């Protein structure tokens, strides 16, 4: 099997010749990670990964959420030694403004939505639901994406589109203390907004699926409305119905879905079973998370491929012997089950220590040689 074949066998719950390994390294540069293919600290790791691991080339296609009547302005400037970034949304004479102020020793972030009045205004903004307008807003990013797709060696794995779930914009725009309160005081307002966002997302997903842009879709958002910040019932209202529909859309077009989640997942694993992604990344055991692989597989059985999990910080701190044993422990715990082995997070750091480089090597080789 090559990496492409191993990936899709794993996501379909079929046997593989080797343990599927995913380092979360993209093929092309992406903003959230260092550019591993041009970074000398990762040179040897990339060579090993392309020989033994799966590459999922994670890309994003921006599509404007709000209709053109909503004016958006981004500004970046300095005041003395402070760098300031602002985003303004304006509609019918009313504005919401977010601000980030960065100095040498302090960062202060003020969110767009800080009060129920702000929330009501934000949720009333007109959304872009005209397919022609949405497709036009995606034209340049799709063109760039297709160029990258043509450059990607398919035998290494697959192109993967990172896609937002409906909650994402609201969460990232909100003061989080207030956001938790609004889940109790304004659930109907937010649910109505999410229903409208879903209308937009159906169009975006449909465009991608009809153009057959990717064989794997990476859905991000479920962790943004879940316990312990919000209740399970809120998760079931704000996440599950939308995730279930979007995953069904993707499956009907013959593509695969990996749903992303960081945090305390144990209580809501049955809800992921209802949404039914092909893969779920990541399962985090205590003390970082609250769920072992054994506990997760007790619920999912053979219905979802679970992905994980050596914590990213362990790549920094472990000795080679500790890393080898950690990998073996996961592989023994998950033997005979639907597993893709991965770190909990991707390559954020531009410079990594020789020990961390070695731990990536041990991670890959231990899994590859496992019988």
C-alpha positions as a printed NumPy array, in Angstrom:
array([[  0.   ,   0.   ,   0.   ],
       [  1.085,   3.578,  -0.586],
       [  0.028,   6.38 ,   1.767],
       [ -3.042,   7.263,  -0.321],
       [ -4.306,   3.688,  -0.233],
       [ -3.519,   3.336,   3.47 ],
       [ -5.412,   6.54 ,   4.302],
       [ -8.618,   5.585,   2.556],
       [ -8.528,   2.005,   3.822],
       [ -8.194,   3.376,   7.361],
       [-11.074,   5.834,   6.911],
       [-13.24 ,   3.   ,   5.576],
       [-12.379,   0.683,   8.467],
       [-10.503,  -1.739,   6.208],
       [ -7.231,  -3.515,   7.063],
       [ -3.952,  -1.747,   6.305],
       [ -0.496,  -3.205,   5.767],
       [  1.056,  -0.793,   8.272],
       [ -0.166,   1.496,  11.035],
       [ -1.471,   4.665,   9.321],
       [  0.597,   7.617,  10.566],
       [ -0.36 ,  11.281,  10.142],
       [  1.934,  14.05 ,  11.419],
       [ -0.501,  16.848,  10.461],
       [  2.19 ,  18.188,   8.107],
       [  0.617,  19.835,   5.039],
       [  2.339,  19.712,   1.653],
       [  1.891,  23.416,   0.902],
       [  2.439,  26.252,   3.357],
       [ -0.498,  27.081,   5.64 ],
       [ -0.777,  29.993,   8.049],
       [ -1.34 ,  28.013,  11.248],
       [  1.843,  25.917,  10.882],
       [  5.466,  26.472,  10.008],
       [  6.375,  25.68 ,   6.403],
       [  7.881,  22.266,   7.092],
       [  9.014,  21.628,   3.524],
       [ 11.297,  24.688,   3.449],
       [ 12.268,  24.75 ,   7.133],
       [ 15.692,  23.149,   7.772],
       [ 14.646,  22.045,  11.268],
       [ 12.081,  19.705,   9.686],
       [ 14.049,  18.547,   6.635],
       [ 14.842,  15.028,   7.865],
       [ 11.385,  14.597,   9.409],
       [  9.67 ,  15.508,   6.13 ],
       [ 11.818,  12.959,   4.292],
       [ 10.747,  10.25 ,   6.729],
       [  7.123,  11.372,   6.666],
       [  6.916,  11.221,   2.892],
       [  8.319,   7.702,   3.013],
       [  6.277,   6.265,   5.885],
       [  3.407,   8.599,   6.819],
       [  0.268,  10.082,   5.289],
       [  0.229,  13.665,   4.037],
       [ -3.081,  15.503,   4.09 ],
       [ -2.603,  18.826,   2.307],
       [ -4.936,  20.96 ,   4.399],
       [ -6.209,  24.023,   2.56 ],
       [ -8.915,  26.644,   3.192],
       [-11.271,  28.33 ,   0.736],
       [-12.486,  31.671,   2.005],
       [-16.107,  32.515,   1.27 ],
       [-17.577,  35.771,   2.537],
       [-20.328,  35.123,   5.106],
       [-22.084,  38.474,   5.078],
       [-23.803,  40.04 ,   2.1  ],
       [-22.135,  42.989,   0.325],
       [-24.331,  45.495,   2.205],
       [-22.321,  44.684,   5.329],
       [-19.128,  46.694,   5.033],
       [-15.995,  45.11 ,   6.48 ],
       [-12.806,  47.058,   7.109],
       [ -9.512,  45.706,   8.451],
       [ -6.843,  48.13 ,   9.664],
       [ -3.295,  47.586,  10.916],
       [ -1.25 ,  50.431,  12.39 ],
       [  1.049,  51.353,  15.271],
       [  0.858,  53.783,  18.178],
       [  4.309,  54.14 ,  19.659],
       [  5.494,  50.585,  20.334],
       [  2.003,  49.095,  20.205],
       [  0.773,  47.269,  17.098],
       [ -2.96 ,  47.598,  16.623],
       [ -5.302,  45.588,  14.399],
       [ -8.984,  46.406,  14.071],
       [-11.909,  44.847,  12.233],
       [-15.096,  46.833,  11.695],
       [-18.462,  45.524,  10.524],
       [-20.89 ,  48.282,   9.511],
       [-24.515,  47.961,   8.449],
       [-27.132,  50.713,   8.196],
       [-25.04 ,  53.148,  10.205],
       [-24.255,  50.807,  13.08 ],
       [-20.813,  49.359,  13.747],
       [-19.162,  46.522,  15.605],
       [-15.413,  46.875,  16.167],
       [-12.834,  44.37 ,  17.374],
       [ -9.328,  45.394,  18.394],
       [ -6.063,  43.613,  19.13 ],
       [ -3.259,  45.608,  20.782],
       [  0.192,  44.023,  20.939],
       [  3.191,  45.387,  22.802],
       [  6.433,  43.707,  23.799],
       [  4.98 ,  42.284,  27.001],
       [  1.204,  42.32 ,  26.585],
       [ -1.593,  41.483,  24.156],
       [ -5.112,  42.816,  24.696],
       [ -8.026,  41.548,  22.604],
       [-11.441,  43.18 ,  22.42 ],
       [-14.012,  41.072,  20.568],
       [-16.648,  42.248,  18.088],
       [-19.543,  41.002,  20.205],
       [-19.473,  41.967,  23.881],
       [-23.11 ,  42.477,  24.904],
       [-26.56 ,  41.1  ,  24.166],
       [-27.199,  44.236,  22.129],
       [-24.107,  43.482,  20.029],
       [-25.235,  39.875,  19.694],
       [-28.699,  40.848,  18.476],
       [-27.209,  43.185,  15.885],
       [-24.632,  40.642,  14.701],
       [-27.258,  37.909,  14.372],
       [-29.48 ,  40.238,  12.328],
       [-26.837,  41.016,   9.692],
       [-27.786,  39.859,   6.174],
       [-25.839,  36.822,   5.007],
       [-24.578,  35.957,   1.553],
       [-26.917,  33.258,   0.256],
       [-26.799,  33.996,  -3.463],
       [-24.852,  31.164,  -5.079],
       [-23.425,  33.368,  -7.831],
       [-22.094,  35.865,  -5.29 ],
       [-20.616,  33.105,  -3.138],
       [-18.946,  31.445,  -6.093],
       [-17.531,  34.792,  -7.224],
       [-16.099,  35.411,  -3.741],
       [-14.342,  32.015,  -3.925],
       [-13.058,  32.334,  -7.486],
       [ -9.476,  33.349,  -6.698],
       [ -9.006,  30.916,  -3.816],
       [-10.386,  28.035,  -5.881],
       [ -8.003,  28.939,  -8.705],
       [ -5.041,  28.946,  -6.314],
       [ -6.255,  25.719,  -4.752],
       [ -6.471,  23.937,  -8.098],
       [ -2.874,  24.94 ,  -8.835],
       [ -1.772,  23.451,  -5.513],
       [ -3.843,  20.34 ,  -6.149],
       [ -2.052,  19.822,  -9.471],
       [  1.286,  20.001,  -7.622],
       [  0.373,  17.501,  -4.905],
       [  1.634,  13.906,  -5.422],
       [ -1.508,  11.851,  -4.8  ],
       [  0.434,   8.798,  -3.65 ],
       [  1.447,  10.756,  -0.522],
       [ -2.135,  10.965,   0.742],
       [ -4.816,  13.43 ,  -0.26 ],
       [ -5.811,  17.035,  -0.601],
       [ -7.954,  18.027,   2.386],
       [-10.286,  21.023,   2.585],
       [-10.639,  22.614,   6.005],
       [-14.278,  23.673,   6.347],
       [-15.989,  25.684,   9.072],
       [-19.105,  24.48 ,  10.819],
       [-21.837,  27.123,  11.321],
       [-20.81 ,  28.072,  14.878],
       [-17.293,  29.211,  13.928],
       [-17.846,  32.876,  13.031],
       [-20.018,  33.595,  16.061],
       [-17.622,  31.913,  18.469],
       [-14.523,  33.692,  17.174],
       [-16.322,  37.053,  17.223],
       [-17.622,  36.749,  20.797],
       [-16.388,  37.551,  24.265],
       [-16.252,  33.989,  25.599],
       [-17.543,  34.704,  29.1  ],
       [-20.584,  36.364,  27.584],
       [-20.867,  33.617,  24.951],
       [-21.345,  31.004,  27.671],
       [-24.041,  33.132,  29.297],
       [-25.804,  33.696,  25.963],
       [-26.143,  29.931,  25.543],
       [-28.558,  30.178,  28.488],
       [-30.142,  33.588,  27.911],
       [-30.303,  33.81 ,  24.094],
       [-30.386,  30.244,  22.735],
       [-33.228,  30.875,  20.276],
       [-31.573,  33.98 ,  18.824],
       [-28.35 ,  32.066,  18.234],
       [-30.123,  28.986,  16.894],
       [-31.963,  31.134,  14.348],
       [-28.659,  32.712,  13.304],
       [-27.029,  29.296,  12.915],
       [-29.925,  28.144,  10.743],
       [-29.26 ,  31.127,   8.468],
       [-25.514,  30.458,   8.422],
       [-26.259,  26.87 ,   7.481],
       [-28.057,  28.101,   4.359],
       [-24.791,  29.807,   3.359],
       [-22.691,  26.754,   4.251],
       [-24.85 ,  24.393,   2.2  ],
       [-24.005,  26.456,  -0.86 ],
       [-20.269,  26.609,  -0.079],
       [-20.067,  22.867,   0.552],
       [-22.133,  22.153,  -2.574],
       [-19.767,  24.216,  -4.731],
       [-16.753,  22.314,  -3.393],
       [-18.413,  18.923,  -3.767],
       [-19.784,  19.541,  -7.248],
       [-16.337,  20.647,  -8.403],
       [-14.826,  17.55 ,  -6.724],
       [-12.181,  19.74 ,  -5.14 ],
       [-11.087,  17.246,  -2.476],
       [-11.483,  13.644,  -1.39 ],
       [-11.226,  14.545,   2.317],
       [-12.998,  17.332,   4.222],
       [-11.779,  18.492,   7.643],
       [-14.688,  19.948,   9.626],
       [-13.741,  22.439,  12.339],
       [-16.149,  23.904,  14.871],
       [-17.552,  21.181,  17.105],
       [-15.15 ,  22.027,  19.94 ],
       [-16.482,  25.607,  20.01 ],
       [-19.858,  24.795,  21.588],
       [-19.226,  21.881,  23.901],
       [-18.776,  20.919,  27.553],
       [-17.473,  22.171,  29.862],
       [-17.898,  25.711,  28.448],
       [-21.423,  24.978,  27.219],
       [-23.845,  22.174,  28.038],
       [-24.251,  18.951,  26.12 ],
       [-27.796,  20.006,  25.21 ],
       [-26.346,  23.158,  23.615],
       [-23.852,  21.006,  21.694],
       [-26.752,  18.882,  20.482],
       [-28.579,  22.005,  19.297],
       [-25.763,  24.16 ,  17.886],
       [-23.453,  21.465,  16.48 ],
       [-25.044,  18.071,  15.887],
       [-27.813,  18.784,  13.341],
       [-25.533,  20.879,  11.143],
       [-22.572,  18.52 ,  11.353],
       [-24.807,  15.555,  10.594],
       [-26.226,  17.21 ,   7.471],
       [-22.871,  18.441,   6.16 ],
       [-21.213,  15.057,   6.692],
       [-24.119,  13.376,   4.904],
       [-23.701,  15.791,   1.967],
       [-20.012,  14.939,   1.749],
       [-20.582,  11.19 ,   1.984],
       [-23.217,  11.239,  -0.767],
       [-20.599,  12.727,  -3.103],
       [-18.147,   9.931,  -2.315],
       [-15.729,  11.992,  -0.203],
       [-14.517,  11.394,   3.356],
       [-14.88 ,  13.516,   6.471],
       [-12.563,  14.011,   9.43 ],
       [-14.15 ,  15.981,  12.249],
       [-11.799,  17.946,  14.493],
       [-12.196,  18.262,  18.26 ],
       [ -9.838,  19.235,  21.067],
       [-10.782,  18.901,  24.711],
       [-13.072,  16.951,  26.995],
       [-14.875,  14.756,  24.517],
       [-16.04 ,  11.809,  26.642],
       [-19.595,  13.019,  27.35 ],
       [-20.348,  13.843,  23.713],
       [-18.818,  10.896,  21.842],
       [-22.334,   9.462,  21.286],
       [-23.173,  12.72 ,  19.499],
       [-20.239,  12.265,  17.128],
       [-21.567,   8.784,  16.451],
       [-24.825,  10.447,  15.392],
       [-22.985,  12.899,  13.102],
       [-21.033,   9.912,  11.72 ],
       [-17.738,  11.301,  10.376],
       [-15.335,   8.806,   8.835],
       [-12.605,   9.997,  11.2  ],
       [-12.465,  11.901,  14.496],
       [ -9.359,  13.846,  15.511],
       [ -8.374,  13.861,  18.327],
       [ -9.035,  11.646,  21.357],
       [ -7.197,  13.087,  24.377],
       [ -6.688,  11.078,  27.56 ],
       [ -6.242,  12.671,  31.001],
       [ -4.755,  14.956,  32.148],
       [ -5.185,  17.07 ,  28.988],
       [ -8.496,  15.536,  27.95 ],
       [-10.89 ,  13.195,  29.712],
       [-11.222,  10.165,  27.431],
       [ -8.981,   7.213,  26.693],
       [ -9.026,   5.374,  23.39 ],
       [-10.541,   2.372,  25.165],
       [-13.427,   4.486,  26.448],
       [-13.949,   6.061,  23.037],
       [-13.934,   2.746,  21.167],
       [-16.439,   1.346,  23.678],
       [-18.896,   3.873,  22.199],
       [-17.857,   4.127,  18.556],
       [-17.144,   0.383,  18.108],
       [-16.019,   0.05 ,  14.478],
       [-18.071,   2.943,  13.111],
       [-15.508,   5.806,  13.228],
       [-11.736,   5.854,  12.703],
       [-10.222,   7.517,  15.771],
       [ -7.151,   9.678,  15.25 ],
       [ -4.471,  10.518,  17.806],
       [ -2.818,  10.801,  20.111],
       [  0.556,  11.726,  21.454],
       [  0.385,  15.196,  22.974],
       [  2.394,  17.797,  21.096],
       [  4.206,  18.853,  24.286],
       [  5.462,  15.28 ,  24.682],
       [  7.454,  15.702,  21.474],
       [  9.244,  18.543,  23.27 ],
       [  9.757,  16.894,  26.644],
       [ 10.082,  13.121,  26.186],
       [ 13.265,  11.148,  25.916],
       [ 13.484,   8.8  ,  22.948],
       [ 12.646,   5.843,  25.188],
       [  9.598,   7.633,  26.582],
       [  8.353,   8.507,  23.103],
       [  8.832,   4.942,  21.893],
       [  6.885,   3.581,  24.868],
       [  4.101,   6.152,  24.475],
       [  3.609,   5.109,  20.85 ],
       [  3.652,   1.411,  21.752],
       [  1.11 ,   2.006,  24.521],
       [ -1.308,   3.624,  22.054],
       [ -0.81 ,   0.903,  19.456],
       [ -1.378,  -1.869,  21.997],
       [ -4.485,  -0.141,  23.363],
       [ -5.919,   0.23 ,  19.857],
       [ -4.744,  -3.048,  18.338],
       [ -7.202,  -4.347,  15.755],
       [ -9.282,  -1.159,  15.877],
       [ -9.844,   1.756,  13.508],
       [ -6.848,   3.995,  14.269],
       [ -4.721,   6.626,  12.572],
       [ -1.778,   7.514,  14.803],
       [ -1.055,  11.235,  15.088],
       [  0.194,  13.997,  17.356],
       [ -2.469,  16.086,  19.061],
       [ -1.405,  19.177,  17.118],
       [  0.592,  20.253,  14.104],
       [  4.034,  21.829,  13.645],
       [  3.577,  25.321,  15.097],
       [  7.189,  26.133,  15.911],
       [  9.693,  27.51 ,  13.434],
       [ 12.625,  26.225,  15.484],
       [ 12.618,  22.897,  17.304],
       [ 15.281,  21.24 ,  19.421],
       [ 17.359,  18.27 ,  18.276],
       [ 15.48 ,  16.182,  20.855],
       [ 12.133,  17.139,  19.367],
       [ 13.418,  16.297,  15.9  ],
       [ 14.53 ,  12.918,  17.212],
       [ 11.151,  12.29 ,  18.833],
       [  9.37 ,  12.808,  15.528],
       [ 11.722,  10.21 ,  14.029],
       [ 11.071,   7.767,  16.886],
       [  7.313,   8.338,  16.591],
       [  7.358,   7.466,  12.885],
       [  9.74 ,   4.515,  13.033],
       [  8.141,   2.903,  16.086],
       [  4.732,   2.906,  14.439],
       [  6.067,   1.78 ,  11.056],
       [  7.936,  -1.179,  12.567],
       [  5.073,  -2.245,  14.849],
       [  3.678,  -5.733,  14.352]])
